[in-house]
Amino acid sequence: MYRATRRLVRMAGLALCLATLIAAAPARAVQLLRDADIEYALTQLGAPVLRAAGLSPSHVQILLINDNSLNAFIVDTQHIFIHSGLMSKLETAAQIQAVIAHEAAHIANGHISRRLGNMHSARTASGLGLVLAAAAAAAGGGRAAAGLAIGTQSSVMRSLLSHSRAEEASADISSIRYLMRAGIDPQGAIEVQDLFRGQEALSESRQDPYMRSHPLTRDRLRALKGLVSGSKAQGATDPAAAYWFARAKGKLTAFTRAPTWTLRRADQSGSADIAQMRKAVAYHRQSDLGRALGQIDGAISQRPKDPFLRDLKGQILLESRRAGDAVAVYSAAARLAPNHPLILGGLGRAHLAAGNPGEALRVLESARGRDYGDARILRDLSVAYATTGNNAMASLVTAERYALQGRLNDAAIQAKRAEGALARGSGPWKRAQDVLSAAQRATRR
């Protein structure tokens, strides 16, 4: 079930957590979908492509944006953004890997670095907030909004958000080379472009966002087909890649499509554990806890060392108000993946719900230290600090969350409050200064 608030849609139940991005008006917002399982799958799919491009898989994060339109884009050198609509539309692992290869080519070929201007790299919550502001604009939130957050003028933003035909041709050539180097059938690149055939004849308002930032022409498509036909590519499918694509798409659609739709198609998932995982999500969304637990336990029995299935079970229990049981399950997941921030975030959230704020604080700080880009972890951490009486740190973490969400005026107020109560020169004090600096940059426009 969807619940819309100011056109910002919240996915029912999905550990796909939102980070609200700044947009041209408060009513126009975008969401990041954060889910440990899906992000791991995208990492597995993207790693061979990124390595083939000479990029480090540990330094380029592939993230989903909650938008039903078809798009994928970059706004810095550390992130590749893919719309959930495109992920749901694609049919094979090779297709999503072709999308990743194309965006990786824009990074590797320097198409974004030359246009970054005074956008700062996303090494802090506020820095990532500025990047996400640009992502909101690129996804349709409006260039003016990103210009506000980044401190650039609209002409710079137009340059930032659009690739030239020459750059597209260059990225095509490089992406096919990467796919071949990684042993992936480049035919997927043609299949992706076929989704957009004919859109160049449409008015800009009717085109998918991908067409507006990745101009496609008949000549370019013909050249791309020539590259693929001359590649002597192997058509074999990688079973591991096929599995992780099916799992990521299966979980995404289980949370975004009607439960009855999922239940009719779950057994076509290609793997018994994926089918059971999808059924667990569908039954959970129907508030049928018994069936949901039965299905997720069946999946866990097939993959007992898989932390992400236990993460989903913990989510189901927590959202069914069984916080104590959720703590136990999340703890088991954390033992299997002790350094995964989203799993640690779920464990901290369960501790908070179970009335263990001290333990929640410890776990959530560990999660934040590994991923300062999850707004939900920051929200829970601020509650944990406030509950344990540390209001200065609660204000600081709230400031970072607001900065991440593009609410820079609110962030500055909270950061100023924290700055006055924190030890001057300390690490937390410097974090407050970072938020204040980001807010000041946003006002210099």
Secondary structure as GFF3:
##gff-version 3
##sequence-region A 1 445
A	DSSP	beta_strand	2	5	.	.	.	ID=ss1
A	DSSP	beta_strand	8	11	.	.	.	ID=ss2
A	DSSP	beta_strand	32	33	.	.	.	ID=ss3
A	DSSP	alpha_helix	36	52	.	.	.	ID=ss4
A	DSSP	beta_strand	61	65	.	.	.	ID=ss5
A	DSSP	beta_strand	72	73	.	.	.	ID=ss6
A	DSSP	beta_strand	79	83	.	.	.	ID=ss7
A	DSSP	alpha_helix	84	89	.	.	.	ID=ss8
A	DSSP	alpha_helix	93	108	.	.	.	ID=ss9
A	DSSP	three_ten_helix	113	115	.	.	.	ID=ss10
A	DSSP	alpha_helix	125	136	.	.	.	ID=ss11
A	DSSP	pi_helix	137	141	.	.	.	ID=ss12
A	DSSP	alpha_helix	143	150	.	.	.	ID=ss13
A	DSSP	alpha_helix	154	161	.	.	.	ID=ss14
A	DSSP	alpha_helix	165	181	.	.	.	ID=ss15
A	DSSP	alpha_helix	187	194	.	.	.	ID=ss16
A	DSSP	three_ten_helix	199	201	.	.	.	ID=ss17
A	DSSP	three_ten_helix	204	206	.	.	.	ID=ss18
A	DSSP	alpha_helix	209	213	.	.	.	ID=ss19
A	DSSP	alpha_helix	218	229	.	.	.	ID=ss20
A	DSSP	alpha_helix	239	256	.	.	.	ID=ss21
A	DSSP	alpha_helix	259	265	.	.	.	ID=ss22
A	DSSP	three_ten_helix	266	268	.	.	.	ID=ss23
A	DSSP	alpha_helix	272	285	.	.	.	ID=ss24
A	DSSP	alpha_helix	289	302	.	.	.	ID=ss25
A	DSSP	alpha_helix	307	319	.	.	.	ID=ss26
A	DSSP	alpha_helix	323	336	.	.	.	ID=ss27
A	DSSP	alpha_helix	341	353	.	.	.	ID=ss28
A	DSSP	alpha_helix	357	370	.	.	.	ID=ss29
A	DSSP	alpha_helix	375	387	.	.	.	ID=ss30
A	DSSP	alpha_helix	391	404	.	.	.	ID=ss31
A	DSSP	alpha_helix	408	421	.	.	.	ID=ss32
A	DSSP	alpha_helix	427	443	.	.	.	ID=ss33
###
